[in-house]
């Protein structure tokens, strides 16, 4: 099962189409848990990627992204997502085994893009200030661990943590 990745024109300049290993799938064959939206923001001219699943709003960062430092984007995706999932007390191996390649996703989702914009605004300043005090790898792991417990609204009354939602969806699919 592939990862369906939506990237805006802005991000496409940095990731490109070479990361895709298949053509887009029909909408009815796509599992919403395998859809990921990606956006980019800059701190001191360095690129930072933020990725989110629109169903669960599980979000994680890739700090200081460039094609030179991250030659295999799928491996980078797996590493950073597994840090976030493990921080929530979930074993990521079964989910990551199911997600072995990238496929372009073309459907826009205003909720997902609004969530990414809010995350960028909320975390940009704290990331910039923390990077002055600690190495990039430690800061990246720290923020990927912290962001999974950031309460989000899911369209109904109340809030929930994205990692709980993600775990619930994994249980429904028996991927845990």
C-alpha positions in Angstrom: 0.0 0.0 0.0 1.5 3.4 -0.9 1.7 6.7 0.8 -0.4 9.2 -1.0 1.5 12.5 -0.8 0.0 15.8 -1.5 2.4 18.6 -2.2 1.7 22.2 -3.2 3.5 23.9 -6.0 5.7 25.6 -3.4 6.9 22.2 -2.0 7.1 20.6 -5.4 10.1 22.8 -6.2 12.0 21.1 -3.3 10.7 17.6 -3.4 9.9 17.2 -7.0 8.1 14.4 -8.9 11.1 12.0 -8.8 10.0 10.7 -5.3 6.9 9.1 -6.8 7.0 5.5 -7.8 3.6 5.1 -9.3 0.8 7.2 -10.9 -2.2 8.5 -8.8 -4.7 6.0 -7.6 -8.5 6.3 -8.0 -10.1 8.0 -5.0 -12.2 5.0 -3.9 -9.1 2.8 -3.5 -7.3 5.2 -1.2 -7.2 4.6 2.6 -7.4 8.0 4.4 -4.7 6.8 6.9 -2.2 6.7 4.1 -2.7 10.3 2.9 -0.1 12.8 3.9 0.0 16.5 3.2 3.4 18.3 3.1 4.3 22.0 3.3 7.5 23.9 3.7 8.6 26.9 5.7 11.9 28.6 6.2 14.0 29.6 9.2 17.3 31.4 8.4 17.1 30.3 4.8 16.9 26.6 5.7 14.0 24.5 4.6 11.7 22.8 7.1 9.1 20.4 6.0 5.9 19.7 8.0 3.8 16.7 7.1 0.3 15.9 8.4 -2.3 13.2 8.0 -5.7 14.9 7.4 -7.7 12.1 9.0 -5.9 12.1 12.4 -3.9 15.3 12.1 -0.8 13.5 13.2 2.0 15.8 12.3 5.8 15.7 12.2 8.7 17.8 11.0 11.7 17.3 8.8 14.3 19.9 9.8 16.8 21.5 7.4 15.6 19.5 4.4 17.7 19.4 1.2 18.1 16.8 -1.5 21.8 16.6 -0.6 21.3 15.8 3.1 18.2 13.7 2.6 18.9 11.6 -0.5 16.1 9.1 0.1 12.9 11.0 1.0 11.1 7.7 1.8 13.7 6.8 4.4 13.5 10.3 5.9 9.7 10.0 6.0 9.9 6.6 7.8 12.5 7.8 10.3 10.7 10.9 11.4 7.3 9.4 11.4 8.6 6.4 13.5 10.0 8.8 16.1 6.6 10.5 16.4 4.7 7.2 16.6 7.1 5.6 19.1 6.8 8.7 21.3 3.1 7.9 21.5 3.8 4.4 22.7 2.9 2.7 19.4 5.0 0.3 17.4 5.3 1.8 13.9 6.7 -1.2 12.1 3.4 -2.6 10.7 2.2 0.8 9.5 5.5 1.5 7.9 5.7 -1.9 6.2 2.4 -1.1 4.5 3.7 2.2 3.3 6.5 1.3 1.0 6.3 3.9 -1.8 5.0 7.3 -2.6 2.1 8.0 -5.0 1.0 11.6 -5.9 -2.3 12.7 -4.3 -4.1 15.5 -6.1 -7.2 16.2 -3.9 -7.0 19.3 -1.9 -8.3 19.4 1.7 -8.8 22.8 3.2 -8.8 21.3 6.7 -5.4 19.7 6.2 -3.8 22.8 4.6 -5.3 25.0 7.3 -3.9 22.6 10.0 -0.4 22.8 8.3 -0.5 26.6 8.2 -1.5 26.8 11.9 1.3 24.4 12.9 3.8 26.4 10.9 2.7 29.6 12.7 2.6 28.0 16.1 6.0 26.3 15.9 8.2 28.5 13.7 9.4 30.8 16.5 10.0 28.1 19.1 11.9 26.0 16.5 14.1 29.0 15.7 14.8 29.8 19.3 15.5 26.1 20.3 17.9 25.6 17.4 20.2 28.2 18.9 20.6 26.0 22.0 20.7 22.4 20.7 21.8 20.4 17.7 19.3 19.9 14.8 18.8 16.1 15.4 17.9 16.6 19.0 15.6 19.5 18.3 13.9 17.6 15.5 13.2 14.6 17.7 12.0 16.8 20.5 9.5 18.7 18.3 8.3 15.5 16.7 7.7 14.0 20.1 6.0 17.2 21.4 3.7 17.8 18.4 1.8 14.5 18.6 0.2 15.6 21.9 -0.9 19.0 20.6 -4.7 18.9 21.0 -6.6 19.4 17.8 -10.3 19.9 16.9 -11.7 17.2 14.7 -14.9 19.0 13.6 -17.0 17.9 16.6 -17.3 19.1 20.2 -14.0 19.0 22.2 -10.4 18.3 21.3 -8.3 15.2 21.1 -4.6 14.3 20.6 -3.6 13.3 17.1 -1.6 10.3 18.4 -4.7 8.9 20.1 -6.7 9.4 16.8 -3.9 7.7 14.9 -3.8 4.7 17.3 -7.6 4.4 17.1 -7.5 4.3 13.3 -4.7 1.7 13.4 -6.8 -0.4 15.7 -9.8 -0.2 13.4 -7.7 -1.4 10.5 -6.0 -4.0 12.7 -2.6 -2.6 11.8 -1.3 -2.8 15.4 
